Amino acid sequence: MGGGLLIAGTTSDAGKSVVTAGICRWLVRRGVKVAPFKGQNMSLNSFVTREGAEIGRAQAMQAQAARVEPTALMNPVLLKPGSDRSSQVVLMGRPVGELSARGFFGTSGGPSAGNALSGGRREALLGPVLDCLAELRNTYDAVICEGAGSPAEINLRRTDIVNMGIARAARLPVVVVGDIDRGGVFASFFGTTALLSPEDQALVAGYVVNKFRGDVTLLEPGIEMLRGLTGRHTYGILPYAHGLGIDEEDGLRVSMRGAVRESVVTPPVGEDVLRVAVCAVPLMSNFTDVDALAAEPGVVVRFVDRPEELTDADLVVVPGTRGTVRALEWLRERGLAAELARRAAGGRPVLGICGGFQLLGEHIEDDVESKAGTVAGLGLLPVRVRFAAEKTLARPVGEALGERVEGYEIHHGVAQVLGGETFLDGCRVGSVWGTHWHGSLESDAFRRRFLERVAHDAGRRFVPAPDTSFGVLREEQLDRLGDLIEEHADTDALLRLIEQGPPAGLPFIPPGAP
């Protein structure tokens, strides 16, 4: 069985996803056959594998870092929130039902997601998760696992299938990542370790400091004190890296911090920039669709939630959402629906993707997602949508604007297109475009033709750069992650962990978990 390592974190968004991806890229560049793994992911950003399974986009990105094809084995359990209290449970790439948080985490209450969850208790999934991990370890030289949240969530430890639960069952060494940019990283490292049981602590080999700014020698006394307090090694001090633009999991600020807000907009090739406004609808999903637009020189992308923010936009994108009917209500309440109608009447470009496409239609029949029945859409496209119990998961290939396009589909809504010009299995009427296809804008030639049409309709002297390759840019970003590990981590010590497992004799830090 191949070696393994679990990357845990002191908090959510500590950097687990990017550190996991960086280790995968560093290893594969050394000739190691490596795969990523996350037992359970909670995210609205998902991806469809070639076999038609839905997994988290972070694991698809990590698979790309490892230069392997993503599969459902790499993310056997995916939770897709539909509200603050319930999520759709996706098991081995297929939805098995909606479940309340109380039901999923093993307490009473909430509907069952079927036999696969044994009445809704999460610990029933530990066996299948470990089977997936074992299959990967039998196939690859190394498997780099990502945890979720913090391993010290002691209220959830009994049913844990993603942090110390799999680490202990599979005898994986654990490295804890902390975000020093948030402050309190030493207390977080110590407290995380001290709240674990003796058996769990025996697997925590040490720490990685993430997002450090400044002179590293100023941090070294603290690192030595931490070693004295815990008996554990710090495996790396990774510097703050601007503009990584790498898919992580859930948060809008995560994607936008890399893809839009921190990136320097490259000067346009033509005379004008192109302004793109993305409606930040509730339960927004796969908003990474616009990352390819943000990568274009002269394209400025921003997320908006007020109608006045649409007035100077050359293109408005209505993105995917896990709550199409809820997003419709939100657009109307905020006055964005009326502004979208004015844009369409004035011939100004609008693009709806997946749920955003559905709500641009005439009406929606939803007895599945919101159970709201028949709801009037915005009426900007001749489309009627009926929600089916079975989810569509596909990797379509087609043509639009004379160029080849690849994408992926994740939706319950079935669209009946009644008119307009065909566009990626959706349609276009005037300057309003709609499609179920995620990822289409990553097709470089198509993206350039689409932006030319948008610039023409918007009256902008914008010219797409002739040589922007989103795939090349993504590879460069993944190489940057590999460089962070290779240049700023103790790679020899990491290799020993992966190959040999947890170090023997790690001290217990009181008080430990109850």
C-alpha positions in Angstrom: 0.0 0.0 0.0 1.3 3.5 -0.9 2.3 6.1 1.5 -0.1 8.8 2.8 -0.4 12.1 4.6 -3.3 14.1 6.0 -3.3 17.9 5.7 -5.5 19.3 8.5 -6.0 22.9 9.5 -6.5 25.0 12.5 -9.6 26.6 10.9 -11.5 26.5 7.6 -9.6 28.4 4.9 -6.3 27.9 6.6 -4.8 26.8 3.3 -5.4 23.0 3.4 -6.6 22.9 -0.2 -3.6 24.8 -1.7 -1.1 23.0 0.5 -2.5 19.7 -0.6 -2.3 20.7 -4.2 1.2 22.1 -3.7 2.4 18.8 -2.2 0.8 16.9 -5.1 2.5 19.0 -7.7 5.9 18.8 -5.9 5.7 15.0 -5.6 4.6 14.5 -9.3 7.5 16.6 -10.4 9.8 14.2 -8.5 8.3 11.3 -10.4 6.0 10.1 -7.6 2.6 8.8 -8.7 0.3 10.7 -6.4 -3.4 11.3 -5.9 -5.4 13.7 -3.7 -8.2 12.6 -1.4 -10.9 14.2 0.8 -13.3 11.9 2.5 -16.0 14.5 2.9 -16.3 18.0 1.3 -18.9 20.7 1.8 -19.0 23.0 -1.2 -21.2 24.5 -3.9 -18.3 24.5 -6.3 -18.3 21.1 -7.9 -17.0 19.3 -11.0 -18.1 16.3 -13.1 -15.5 13.6 -13.7 -15.3 11.7 -17.1 -17.3 8.8 -15.7 -20.1 11.3 -14.8 -19.5 11.6 -11.0 -19.8 14.9 -9.1 -17.0 15.8 -6.8 -15.6 19.0 -5.2 -13.8 21.4 -7.5 -10.9 21.5 -5.0 -10.3 17.8 -5.5 -10.5 18.2 -9.3 -7.9 21.0 -9.0 -5.7 18.8 -6.8 -5.9 16.0 -9.3 -4.8 18.4 -12.0 -1.9 19.3 -9.7 -1.1 15.6 -9.5 -1.5 15.2 -13.3 -4.1 12.5 -12.9 -7.7 12.2 -14.0 -10.1 13.1 -11.2 -12.5 10.3 -10.0 -15.2 9.9 -7.4 -12.7 7.9 -5.3 -11.0 11.2 -4.5 -14.1 12.8 -2.9 -16.6 10.0 -1.9 -18.9 12.3 0.1 -19.9 15.8 -1.1 -22.3 18.0 0.8 -24.1 20.7 -1.2 -25.8 23.2 1.1 -29.4 24.1 0.2 -30.0 26.2 3.4 -28.3 26.9 6.7 -29.7 23.6 8.1 -29.7 21.1 5.2 -27.6 19.8 2.4 -27.8 17.5 -0.6 -25.7 14.5 0.1 -23.7 13.2 -2.9 -22.2 9.8 -2.4 -19.6 8.4 -4.8 -20.6 11.1 -7.3 -24.4 10.6 -7.2 -27.0 12.4 -5.1 -28.7 10.2 -2.5 -31.0 12.8 -0.9 -31.4 15.9 1.3 -30.4 15.7 4.9 -30.5 18.1 7.9 -27.3 18.8 9.7 -28.7 17.1 12.8 -29.5 14.0 10.8 -26.1 13.9 9.0 -24.1 14.3 12.1 -25.8 11.5 13.9 -28.4 13.1 16.1 -32.2 12.7 15.8 -34.2 14.7 13.5 -34.2 15.5 9.8 -35.2 13.3 6.8 -33.1 10.4 5.9 -31.0 10.3 2.8 -31.8 6.6 2.2 -30.1 3.3 3.0 -26.7 4.7 2.0 -26.7 6.7 5.2 -28.2 4.1 7.5 -30.9 6.4 8.8 -28.8 9.5 8.5 -25.8 8.7 10.7 -22.6 9.9 9.3 -20.4 7.2 10.9 -22.1 4.7 8.5 -20.0 6.4 5.7 -16.6 5.7 7.4 -16.3 2.3 5.8 -17.0 3.4 2.2 -14.6 6.4 2.7 -11.9 4.2 4.0 -12.4 1.7 1.1 -11.9 4.6 -1.4 -8.8 5.7 0.4 -7.4 2.1 0.4 -8.1 1.7 -3.3 -6.2 4.9 -4.0 -3.3 3.8 -1.8 -3.2 0.5 -3.6 -3.0 2.3 -7.0 -0.7 5.2 -6.2 2.7 5.7 -4.6 1.3 8.3 -2.3 -2.1 9.8 -1.4 -2.3 13.3 0.0 -5.5 13.7 2.0 -7.2 17.0 2.9 -9.1 17.4 6.1 -12.1 19.7 6.7 -12.5 22.6 9.1 -10.5 21.7 12.2 -9.6 18.3 13.6 -10.3 19.7 17.0 -14.0 20.0 16.5 -14.6 17.8 19.5 -18.4 17.9 19.2 -18.1 16.1 15.9 -15.2 13.7 16.6 -17.4 10.6 17.3 -18.7 10.6 13.7 -15.6 12.1 12.0 -14.9 10.7 8.5 -12.6 13.4 7.2 -10.1 14.4 9.8 -8.7 12.2 12.7 -11.3 9.6 12.1 -9.6 8.5 8.8 -6.2 9.4 10.1 -6.5 6.9 13.0 -8.3 4.2 10.9 -5.7 4.4 8.2 -2.7 5.2 10.4 -1.9 8.4 8.5 0.5 11.0 9.8 -1.1 14.5 10.2 0.3 17.9 9.5 -1.7 20.9 10.7 -1.7 24.1 8.6 -2.3 27.5 10.3 -2.9 30.8 8.6 -0.6 33.3 10.3 -2.2 36.2 8.4 -5.2 35.8 10.8 -3.0 36.0 13.9 -2.8 33.6 16.8 -1.1 30.8 14.9 0.9 29.5 17.8 -2.1 29.3 20.1 -4.0 27.7 17.3 -1.3 25.0 16.8 -1.0 24.3 20.5 -4.8 24.4 21.2 -5.6 22.2 18.2 -3.2 19.5 19.4 -4.1 19.8 23.1 -7.8 19.3 22.4 -7.2 15.9 20.7 -7.3 12.5 22.5 -3.9 10.8 23.2 -4.6 8.4 20.3 -5.2 11.2 17.9 -2.3 13.3 19.2 0.0 10.4 18.4 -0.7 11.0 14.7 -0.1 14.8 14.7 3.5 15.0 13.4 3.7 18.8 13.2 2.8 22.0 11.6 3.0 24.2 8.5 2.8 28.0 8.8 0.9 29.5 5.9 0.8 33.1 4.5 3.8 34.5 6.4 4.9 38.0 5.5 8.2 39.6 6.4 11.5 38.4 7.9 11.3 34.7 8.7 14.1 34.9 11.3 11.6 36.9 13.5 9.4 33.9 13.6 12.1 31.3 14.4 12.1 31.8 18.2 8.3 31.1 18.3 8.9 27.9 16.2 11.5 26.7 18.7 9.2 27.5 21.6 6.3 25.6 19.9 8.6 22.6 19.4 9.5 22.7 23.1 5.9 22.9 24.1 4.6 20.2 21.8 7.6 18.1 20.8 6.6 18.5 17.2 8.4 19.7 14.1 7.3 22.7 11.9 7.5 21.3 8.3 7.4 24.7 6.5 6.9 28.4 6.7 5.1 29.3 3.4 5.2 32.9 2.3 2.1 34.9 1.4 1.5 34.4 -2.3 -0.7 37.0 -4.1 -3.2 36.2 -6.8 -3.0 32.4 -6.8 -6.5 32.1 -8.3 -6.9 28.4 -7.4 -10.2 26.7 -6.8 -10.8 26.0 -3.2 -14.1 25.1 -1.7 -16.9 27.3 -0.5 -16.3 31.0 0.0 -16.8 33.7 -2.5 -13.9 35.6 -1.0 -11.6 32.6 -1.5 -12.1 32.5 -5.2 -12.3 36.2 -5.7 -9.2 36.9 -3.5 -7.2 35.0 -6.0 -9.0 35.4 -9.3 -10.3 39.0 -9.1 -9.6 41.2 -6.2 -5.9 40.7 -5.7 -5.0 40.1 -9.3 -3.6 43.1 -11.3 -5.7 43.7 -14.3 -3.4 43.4 -17.3 -3.7 46.4 -19.7 -6.1 45.7 -22.6 -5.0 44.9 -26.1 -7.6 47.3 -27.5 -8.5 50.8 -26.4 -11.1 49.9 -23.8 -11.4 47.6 -20.8 -14.4 45.3 -20.6 -16.4 45.4 -17.3 -18.1 42.2 -16.1 -20.6 42.2 -13.2 -21.6 38.9 -11.6 -24.8 38.8 -9.6 -23.9 37.4 -6.2 -27.1 35.3 -5.9 -27.9 33.2 -2.8 -26.3 29.7 -2.7 -24.1 30.7 -5.7 -22.5 27.6 -7.2 -19.5 27.2 -9.5 -18.8 30.9 -9.6 -15.4 29.8 -10.7 -16.9 30.0 -14.2 -15.9 33.6 -14.4 -12.2 33.0 -13.5 -11.4 32.5 -17.2 -12.9 36.0 -17.9 -10.8 37.5 -15.1 -7.7 36.0 -16.7 -8.2 38.0 -19.9 -6.1 41.2 -20.3 -8.4 44.2 -19.9 -11.3 42.3 -18.4 -12.4 43.6 -15.0 -14.7 41.2 -13.0 -16.6 42.1 -9.9 -19.4 40.6 -7.8 -22.4 42.8 -7.2 -25.7 42.8 -5.3 -27.2 46.2 -6.2 -28.9 47.3 -9.4 -26.8 50.5 -9.7 -23.7 48.3 -10.0 -25.0 46.9 -13.2 -25.4 50.2 -15.0 -21.8 50.5 -16.2 -21.2 46.8 -16.8 -20.6 45.7 -20.4 -21.6 42.1 -19.5 -23.7 40.8 -16.6 -23.3 37.2 -15.6 -26.1 35.4 -13.7 -24.2 32.4 -12.3 -25.3 29.0 -11.1 -27.1 28.6 -7.8 -28.3 25.7 -5.6 -31.5 27.7 -5.1 -32.9 28.9 -8.4 -36.3 30.0 -7.0 -34.7 31.7 -4.0 -32.3 33.5 -6.4 -35.3 34.7 -8.5 -36.9 36.2 -5.4 -33.6 37.8 -4.3 -33.1 39.4 -7.8 -36.6 40.8 -7.6 -36.4 42.0 -4.0 -33.2 43.9 -4.7 -34.3 45.5 -8.0 -31.7 43.5 -10.0 -34.4 41.7 -12.0 -35.8 45.0 -13.3 -32.3 46.2 -14.3 -31.7 42.9 -16.1 -34.9 43.4 -18.1 -33.9 47.0 -19.0 -30.5 45.7 -20.1 -32.1 43.0 -22.3 -34.5 45.6 -23.8 -31.6 47.9 -24.6 -29.5 45.2 -26.3 -26.9 45.0 -23.6 -25.3 41.6 -22.9 -26.5 39.2 -20.2 -25.2 35.6 -19.8 -27.0 33.1 -17.6 -25.2 29.9 -16.6 -27.0 26.8 -15.2 -29.4 28.1 -12.5 -28.8 31.6 -13.9 -30.0 30.4 -17.3 -33.1 28.8 -15.8 -34.3 31.9 -14.1 -34.0 33.9 -17.3 -36.7 31.8 -18.8 -40.5 32.0 -18.8 -41.3 29.9 -15.9 -39.9 27.2 -13.6 -41.8 24.1 -12.3 -39.9 23.1 -9.1 -41.2 20.3 -7.0 -37.7 19.1 -6.2 -35.3 21.8 -5.1 -37.6 24.5 -3.5 -40.9 22.6 -3.9 -42.4 26.0 -4.8 -44.4 24.6 -7.7 -44.7 26.8 -10.8 -42.9 30.1 -10.5 -42.6 32.9 -13.1 -39.1 33.5 -14.4 -37.7 36.8 -15.7 -39.0 36.1 -19.2 -35.8 37.1 -21.0 -35.4 33.8 -22.9 -38.1 31.5 -24.5 -37.4 28.7 -22.1 -39.5 26.6 -19.7 -37.8 24.7 -17.0 -39.1 21.6 -15.1 -37.1 20.2 -12.2 -36.5 16.5 -12.4 -35.7 14.2 -9.4 -32.7 12.8 -11.3 -29.7 15.1 -11.5 -28.1 15.7 -14.9 -24.3 15.1 -14.7 -22.5 15.3 -18.0 -19.3 16.4 -19.8 -20.7 17.8 -23.1 -18.6 18.9 -26.1 -20.0 21.1 -28.8 -19.6 24.2 -31.0 -20.6 27.8 -30.6 -19.7 30.9 -32.5 -17.7 28.7 -34.8 -15.4 27.3 -32.1 -15.2 24.0 -30.3 -16.4 24.2 -26.7 -16.1 21.8 -23.7 -18.1 22.1 -20.5 -19.8 20.1 -17.7 -23.4 20.0 -16.5 -24.7 19.7 -12.9 -28.5 20.5 -12.6 -31.9 19.1 -11.8 -33.7 21.6 -14.1 -34.6 20.3 -17.6 -35.0 23.2 -20.1 -37.5 23.2 -22.9 -36.1 25.7 -25.4 -39.0 27.2 -27.4 -37.1 29.6 -29.7 -34.1 31.8 -30.3 -30.8 30.8 -31.6 -29.3 27.6 -30.3 -26.4 28.2 -27.9 -24.6 25.3 -26.1 -27.8 23.4 -25.6 -29.4 26.6 -24.4 -30.3 29.6 -26.5 -29.6 33.2 -27.4 -32.1 36.0 -28.0 -30.6 39.3 -29.0 -27.9 40.1 -26.4 -29.2 37.6 -23.8 -27.4 34.2 -23.7 -28.2 31.1 -21.6 -26.7 27.7 -21.2 -26.5 24.9 -18.6 -22.8 24.4 -19.4 -20.3 25.3 -16.7 -16.7 25.7 -17.7 -17.4 26.8 -21.3 -15.4 30.0 -20.9 -12.3 28.0 -20.3 -12.3 27.1 -24.0 -9.9 29.8 -25.2 -11.0 30.3 -28.8 -14.7 30.3 -27.9 -14.1 32.8 -25.0 -12.4 35.2 -27.4 -15.3 35.0 -29.9 -17.8 35.5 -27.2 -16.0 38.5 -25.8 -15.8 40.0 -29.3 -19.6 39.8 -29.5 -20.0 41.3 -26.0 -17.7 44.2 -26.8 -19.6 44.8 -30.1 -23.0 44.8 -28.4 -21.7 47.0 -25.5 -20.1 49.5 -27.9 -16.6 48.9 -26.4 -13.3 49.1 -28.4 -12.1 46.0 -26.5 -10.0 43.4 -28.3 -9.4 40.0 -26.7 -5.8 39.0 -26.4 -4.9 36.5 -29.1 -2.8 34.2 -27.0 -4.4 33.9 -23.6 -4.5 30.2 -22.6 -6.5 29.5 -19.4 -5.1 26.0 -19.2 -1.5 27.3 -19.4 -2.3 30.0 -16.7 -3.8 27.3 -14.5 -0.7 25.1 -14.9 1.6 28.1 -14.0 -0.5 28.6 -10.8 -0.2 24.9 -9.9 3.6 25.1 -10.5 3.7 28.1 -8.2 2.1 26.0 -5.5 4.7 23.2 -6.1 7.4 25.8 -5.8 6.1 27.0 -2.4 6.5 23.5 -1.1 9.8 22.8 -2.7 11.4 26.1 -1.7 9.8 26.7 1.8 9.0 23.3 3.3 11.2 20.6 4.8 10.7 18.3 1.9 13.0 15.5 3.2 11.0 15.4 6.4 7.7 15.4 4.5 8.9 12.5 2.4 9.8 10.5 5.5 6.3 11.1 6.9 4.6 10.0 3.7 6.8 6.9 3.4 7.1 5.8 7.0 4.0 7.1 8.8 3.7 9.0 12.1 6.9 9.5 14.1 7.2 7.3 17.2 7.2 8.8 20.7 5.3 12.0 20.1 4.4 13.5 23.5 0.9 13.9 24.8 -0.2 17.6 25.4 -2.8 17.9 28.2 -5.7 18.2 28.6 -6.7 16.1 25.6 -10.3 15.4 24.5 -12.8 13.9 26.9 
